[in-house]
Amino acid sequence: MPKFPKPWYRKTRGLWCLFRNAANDRELGQSRSSQRRSRHIPDDEPRLVREMIGLAEQYGRYGYRRVTALLNQSGWHVNHK
């Protein structure tokens, strides 16, 4: 069996898979939906969106960087994205 130290190689049931595709899934006996991740939405996301919209309405000409700075100043911990 070859050694593949790269993280994109995955050993599943003794088979080496480089790419996820329908043929590999059929060969492994797995459905493609079993490999999907469900989306996680934090509990405070709606409050954060309301706060962002409120700041955008109050300061119409501020860009995303300034709105991010205002959110951080008001106690929200948001990143630059």
Sine and cosine of phi, psi and omega as CSV:
sin_phi,cos_phi,sin_psi,cos_psi,sin_omega,cos_omega
0.00,0.00,0.76,-0.65,-0.02,-1.00
-0.96,0.28,0.44,-0.90,0.06,-1.00
-1.00,-0.10,0.78,-0.62,0.06,-1.00
-0.81,-0.58,0.99,-0.10,-0.04,-1.00
-0.98,0.22,-0.13,0.99,-0.05,-1.00
-0.94,0.35,0.59,-0.81,-0.07,-1.00
-0.93,0.36,-0.34,0.94,-0.04,-1.00
-0.99,0.12,-0.11,0.99,0.12,-0.99
-1.00,0.06,0.64,-0.77,-0.06,-1.00
-0.72,-0.70,0.73,-0.68,0.04,-1.00
-0.99,-0.13,0.85,-0.52,-0.01,-1.00
-0.72,-0.70,0.88,-0.47,0.01,-1.00
0.79,0.61,0.63,0.78,0.06,-1.00
0.99,0.15,0.04,1.00,0.00,-1.00
-0.93,-0.36,0.63,-0.78,0.05,-1.00
-1.00,-0.06,0.81,-0.59,-0.02,-1.00
-0.88,-0.47,0.84,-0.54,0.06,-1.00
-1.00,0.02,-0.65,0.76,-0.02,-1.00
-0.81,-0.59,0.52,-0.86,0.11,-0.99
-1.00,0.04,0.88,-0.47,0.10,-1.00
-0.50,-0.87,0.08,-1.00,-0.11,-0.99
-0.90,0.45,-0.62,0.79,-0.02,-1.00
-0.90,0.43,-0.69,0.72,0.03,-1.00
-0.91,0.42,-0.61,0.79,0.01,-1.00
-0.91,0.42,-0.67,0.75,0.04,-1.00
-0.90,0.43,-0.64,0.77,0.00,-1.00
-0.90,0.44,-0.59,0.81,0.00,-1.00
-1.00,0.09,-0.20,0.98,-0.01,-1.00
0.97,0.24,0.49,0.87,0.00,-1.00
-0.91,-0.42,0.55,-0.83,0.11,-0.99
-0.99,0.11,0.50,-0.87,-0.03,-1.00
-0.92,0.39,-0.49,0.87,-0.01,-1.00
-0.94,0.35,-0.31,0.95,0.02,-1.00
-0.96,0.27,-0.21,0.98,-0.03,-1.00
-0.99,-0.15,0.06,1.00,-0.03,-1.00
-1.00,0.01,0.51,-0.86,0.07,-1.00
-0.97,-0.23,0.68,-0.73,0.05,-1.00
-0.98,0.20,0.53,-0.85,-0.06,-1.00
-0.97,0.25,0.70,-0.71,0.02,-1.00
-0.95,-0.32,0.86,-0.51,0.05,-1.00
-0.93,-0.36,0.86,-0.50,0.01,-1.00
-0.87,0.49,0.42,-0.91,-0.05,-1.00
-0.91,0.42,-0.53,0.85,-0.06,-1.00
-1.00,-0.05,0.15,0.99,-0.02,-1.00
-0.87,0.50,-0.72,0.69,0.03,-1.00
-0.88,0.48,-0.60,0.80,0.05,-1.00
-0.91,0.41,-0.63,0.78,0.02,-1.00
-0.91,0.42,-0.67,0.74,0.01,-1.00
-0.90,0.44,-0.68,0.74,0.04,-1.00
-0.88,0.48,-0.65,0.76,0.02,-1.00
-0.90,0.43,-0.67,0.74,0.02,-1.00
-0.89,0.45,-0.69,0.73,0.01,-1.00
-0.91,0.42,-0.65,0.76,0.04,-1.00
-0.88,0.47,-0.67,0.74,0.04,-1.00
-0.92,0.40,-0.62,0.78,0.01,-1.00
-0.92,0.40,-0.58,0.82,0.04,-1.00
-0.96,0.30,-0.61,0.79,-0.03,-1.00
-0.95,0.30,-0.69,0.73,-0.01,-1.00
-0.89,-0.47,0.99,0.15,-0.14,-0.99
-0.89,0.46,-0.49,0.87,-0.08,-1.00
-1.00,-0.09,0.01,1.00,0.02,-1.00
-0.97,0.24,0.63,-0.78,0.04,-1.00
-1.00,0.01,-0.09,-1.00,-0.07,-1.00
-0.92,0.39,-0.51,0.86,-0.01,-1.00
-0.93,0.37,-0.67,0.74,0.00,-1.00
-0.94,0.34,-0.64,0.77,0.04,-1.00
-0.89,0.45,-0.63,0.77,0.05,-1.00
-0.88,0.47,-0.67,0.74,0.03,-1.00
-0.90,0.44,-0.65,0.76,0.03,-1.00
-0.91,0.42,-0.64,0.77,0.04,-1.00
-0.90,0.44,-0.68,0.74,0.02,-1.00
-0.91,0.42,-0.60,0.80,0.02,-1.00
-0.93,0.38,-0.53,0.85,-0.03,-1.00
-1.00,0.07,0.10,1.00,0.10,-0.99
0.95,-0.31,-0.13,0.99,0.07,-1.00
-0.98,0.19,0.61,-0.80,0.06,-1.00
-0.95,-0.30,1.00,-0.03,0.00,-1.00
-0.87,-0.49,0.51,-0.86,0.01,-1.00
-1.00,0.01,-0.01,-1.00,-0.11,-0.99
-0.97,0.25,-0.10,0.99,-0.02,-1.00
-1.00,0.02,0.00,0.00,0.00,0.00
